[in-house]
């Protein structure tokens, strides 16, 4: 099967391309590195020519609500248009669990992306994922000031990016399946506690402090667990602790 991966150079794009290649599929990488701008649609029609399925794993470089919503909505409409013209069978999109209540930032953009895809002619399947284990690394980088990381209160059920990629590949190639599926890790945790474990393995920063960021319009939803999976979600390992042991082995 010929599968075009939009955002092939990103975290999930790289992983899903690797999964599909090892399964024997022909992967068409679609990214700026391959001369395609999915926001403007430059090169997109040519990139999707001959594809059976499209996977959208593209990410945005901004979290400003208007800009990120415009970006994701435009990408979805462009991909739908080009996919329909190319005779693509279906589109698989990776999104985020629990975003229906969010009206600001990245989550609002992803929700707009989902809606735009559903409005198009090519059938779309959506895999809503929890935040990745790797999100703790990003959070540590974003929030560290001096010897302390100030991590917002956030209930999560972190999942490995590789597990998401494997499920996304499955969703994309199956001839039948649910229109929306959720995937999360095996256990709920507090994000600050997970970041603290990562900091301890890295040896810095010295402290991790959980905070309530009242300037973030999403802080209440994140704190009360809006981004946790529902009862029908697929739960996939490894656990956060297993991922941590593999990537950051404890010093003896």
HELIX and SHEET records of a PDB file:
HELIX    1   1 UNK A   11  UNK A   22  1                                  12    
HELIX    2   2 UNK A   32  UNK A   34  5                                   3    
HELIX    3   3 UNK A   44  UNK A   48  1                                   5    
HELIX    4   4 UNK A   65  UNK A   86  1                                  22    
HELIX    5   5 UNK A   99  UNK A  101  5                                   3    
HELIX    6   6 UNK A  105  UNK A  119  1                                  15    
HELIX    7   7 UNK A  135  UNK A  143  1                                   9    
HELIX    8   8 UNK A  161  UNK A  173  1                                  13    
HELIX    9   9 UNK A  191  UNK A  202  1                                  12    
HELIX   10  10 UNK A  219  UNK A  223  1                                   5    
HELIX   11  11 UNK A  240  UNK A  247  1                                   8    
SHEET    1   A 7 UNK A  26  UNK A  30  0                                        
SHEET    2   A 7 UNK A   2  UNK A   6  1                                        
SHEET    3   A 7 UNK A  53  UNK A  56  1                                        
SHEET    4   A 7 UNK A  90  UNK A  96  1                                        
SHEET    5   A 7 UNK A 123  UNK A 129  1                                        
SHEET    6   A 7 UNK A 180  UNK A 184  1                                        
SHEET    7   A 7 UNK A 234  UNK A 235  1                                        
SHEET    1   B 3 UNK A 144  UNK A 145  0                                        
SHEET    2   B 3 UNK A 148  UNK A 152 -1                                        
SHEET    3   B 3 UNK A 207  UNK A 211  1                                        
SHEET    1   C 2 UNK A 155  UNK A 156  0                                        
SHEET    2   C 2 UNK A 189  UNK A 190 -1                                        
END                                                                             
